[in-house]
Amino acid sequence: MGAARPRRADAGRTPNIEEILALEPDLIICPTTDPDSEWWPLNKLKSVAPILPTDYLATWQDNLANLAAWLDLPVVGAETIGQYNGLIADIRVRHAAAIAGRKVAAVQLDASKNAVHVRTLGTSYGQVMPGQVLAEIGGLAVPADILSESGEVGIEQVGDLLDDVEGFLILDFENGAVEAFADNPLWNRLPAVAAGHTHVLKGNSTFGSLYTALYLAGGWDEVYKTLA
């Protein structure tokens, strides 16, 4: 008989300790972002299974290498890493002009706070994956020093802080926020939004590793296509 297929928890919401316990994991990988938080309850997860932490201030490549070393395994996924590096190189060539001169941003829309969270490098969230991948592409990002510490921008401020962004990668957590912003006048008044220079990427890809990076690279490719 073949091995049983692994079960998974719902990745679209905060982790439930009881559900994770029911999965009977042998090992848990959890970021060190906030060990007692709702989203990254590293300290609570210690009671379920041994934890290997990932550092939210490190790149996904460094985290992957550290995990492989701790497990005394070679870094797996060489073929996929090569696919990712190839896609990055291809994007840089095909969209060279836009990459060099046009500012873009990855954002999460938050209907509950009526705010936009800009996922750029340099905020308190550390090496967020959309920012890492954009930096590897060589794209022009929104600087963190004009934003709040966490990158949050109230809807009343989007015109002042994001008006010069020419393309948006919208991270859709599939919680209704993207739909809620469809009729928001301040969001729709932004030149990039009005011009349709946006691409919606389904799922929470704020943090992750190799496959998240590959997924985001494809998303940024689509954003730059809108600017061609």
N, C-alpha and C positions, 0 to 999 in steps of 0.2 A: 504494500500500500504506500501511496505517496504521502508526504508530510501534509498535515492539516494546514489549510490556508489561514494566515494570521488574521485575527480580528483587529478592528481599528475603532477608536473613538471618533466622535464627530469633531473634525478639525476646525469647524467654523465657529466654535464657541469656547468659552473658558473651560479648562479641564475640570472634570469631576473626579475627585479622588476615589470614590467608591467604584465608579465605572472603570477607572484605570486599574484598580486592585482586581476587579473581576477579569481583566485581560491576562492576569498572572504573568506580568513581564519579568524577564530575568535581568533586564538592564533598562534604565531610563536615561535619555539624554535631555537635558534641560538647560536653557540659558541662565546666566547669572544676573540678568537684568535687574530683578528685584525679587530676592529669594522668598519673601513673604507676601508677594502680590497675588492677586486673583488669577492673572494670566500665567505667571511663571512661579508657581508655588514650590520652589525647589526644596525648601525645608520640610514641607508636608510630604512631598514625594519620597523623601528619604525613608519614610516608614513603609513604603510599598516595595521598593527594590533599590539596589545600589544605583547611584547617580554618577554619570559622567557629565561635568558641566561644560558648557560652551561660553566663551567670553564675548559679550555683545560689543566690546570695544576692539575686538580682533576681526580680521577679515575671515570670510568663509573658508578660504584656502588654508589659513593658519589653523582654524578650528578643526578642519577635516584632517590635517596632518597630525594635530595633537591627539585626536580621537584614535587615529590609526596607531600612533605610537603607544598610547595607553593600553590598547588591545593587543599590542605586539603583532600587528597585521600591516601589510603593505597598504598604501593608499589605494583604495579600489576606485573603479570608474574611470580608468585612464582614457578609455575610448570616448566616454561622455565628456570628460574634461577637454579632450582634443576637439570634440564637436563644439563645445562652448567657445573655446579659444578661436576656432575657425569662424564661428558666427560673429564674434566680436570684431575680428579682423575684416570680415566681409562688410559689416555695418559701417565700419570706419571708412572703408573705401567708397561704398555706394553713396553714403550720406556726408561726405567730407565737408562740403560747403555749409550745410545746415549745422553740423556738429561744431564747426569752428565759430559760427557767428550767431546762433539762435538759442536763446535760453529756454530750457525745458524744465518741467518739474513733475515728480511723482507725488500724488496727493491721495489722501483718504478723506472722503466727505463724511461729516459727522452731523446728522440731522438732530440728534439729541442736544448738542451744544450749539447748533447753527454755526459750525466752524469748519475750517479746512485744515487738515494736518499735513504739513509738507514733509515728505520723507527724504530729507537731504542729509549729507554728512555734516557733522559738527554740532548736532543738537544733543540733548541729554540721552537720546536713544542710541547713540553710538554709531556703529557701522551698519546702519540699516541697509538691507539688501538692494532696494531700488537705487540708493545713492552709490553703493559700491559698484554696481554694474554700470551705472551712468559714468562714473569716474573712469572705469576701464575702457569704456567706449571713447572717452575724451570729451564728453558733452559739457556744455555750459550750464551749471546748476544755479539754483537760488542759494545765495550765501546764507549760512545759518545765523550770522550776526545781525541780520535785519529781522529775524523772527523771534518768537518767544523761546525760552529755554528748550521746550519740548517740540518746537516747530509748529505749534498751533497758531492759526490765524483766524480771528473772529470774522464773521461774514462782512461786518462793516469795514474791515481793514483790507479786504482782498483787492480792492481797486488800487489802494496805495502801494501794497507790497507785491502783488502778483500781476499787475497790469502789463508789465514788460515780458512776461512769460509767453512764449510763442507756441508752445505745445505742452499738453498735459497728458500724463499717464495716470489714469484714474484707477485706483485699487479698489475694486468692488468687493466688500466683505459680504455681499448678498444679504444685507440686513435692511434693505429698503432705502438706504441713504441716497444712492444714485438716483433712484426714482423721485425721491423727495426734493432733490435739488434741480430736477428738470424744469420746474416752474419758478426757481429762485431768481428774482430779477438781478440781484447783485452778482451772483455767480455767472449768469448768462450774459451779463454786460461785459465781462472780460473779453478782450479782443480774440484770444485764442479759442475760447468757448464759442463765441459768436461765429467764428470762421470755420468751426468744425475741426479744429486742429487738436483733437483729443482721441484717445484710445482707451477703452474700458477693459481692464484685465481682471477676470473673475478670481476671487479667492484672496485670502490674507497672505501676502508675500512680503510682509515687512521684514521678517527674519527667515532664515533658512540656510540652505547649503547649495550643493552642486546643482540639483534639479531646479531649485528655486531660481538660481542664477541664470540657468538656461531659459527658463520660462520668462524671466524679466527681460533678458536680452531680446527675445522675440517681441515682447511688448514695446520696448524702446524702438525697435525696428519699425513697428507699425506707426508709432508717433512720428518718426522722421519721414515716413512715407507721406504723411499728411502735409508735411512742410515742403515736399518736392515741388 
